[in-house]
Amino acid sequence: MSDRSNLAATLDGAPLSDDEARDLWTRFSRHMDEHRGDMAGFARENGYVSVTPTFERGRALLVVRTTEAPPEKPAPRPGGNKPGPRPGGGKPTPRGGGKPTPRGGGGKPVRDRRRR
């Protein structure tokens, strides 16, 4: 037999000892047998905000929170670590304090889209 239990539990992110985790799982399992699917009821009866069973590193993990969960990190923006658009939406000014150079008219001629 392994000296590491297959049942684990955390309380507000801190791991519980194997004995505490086993006791919590026993009480949780008993409650779930009597009240199928009522995780919120088990949490409420025991003074927790939430109880969530999951699986991590080959062990059943019971995640218990006594306070509201910390806010989730915002989803990463498309494009990775590139900075977002600049306020004002304009082009950046040239470095060195000079004025931006005027745009030349050397591109393609503008097509007149009006019907004749």
Steps between C-alpha positions, in 0.01 A plus 500: 500500500623852422582735785323776307121512518293507182277761666611858548331822604582868514344765721532848347795374296688343791537120487347300783683208661413153370291429812308828473445448128374144555259621772370780276453261208315253727257770618463636146430154356243423772320829430504440123358149547211646699455817291605416146668794322463740796856632531369845594302346787810324635695826477225697675460242781874510568550876482671498159429723201563220250616140472618363167627148434762472227793282397863613516834316478338159516297582812142596570513857631227674699540878464337684791463877525394687812512836324406614155740375237751757381402661169619315196780652300374667183525290188816562298457743215542373146851579382680403818700760685469780244375824652145605427399794283616842608248741644381735229550235233756707308843414374788544740697819461857466378766469765730792557224761536467582130175559319347215303586517133207571267377211290599518142251445221718243325264204548234366265248754379169497682230338291176689461229257608209710379309362207515699181 
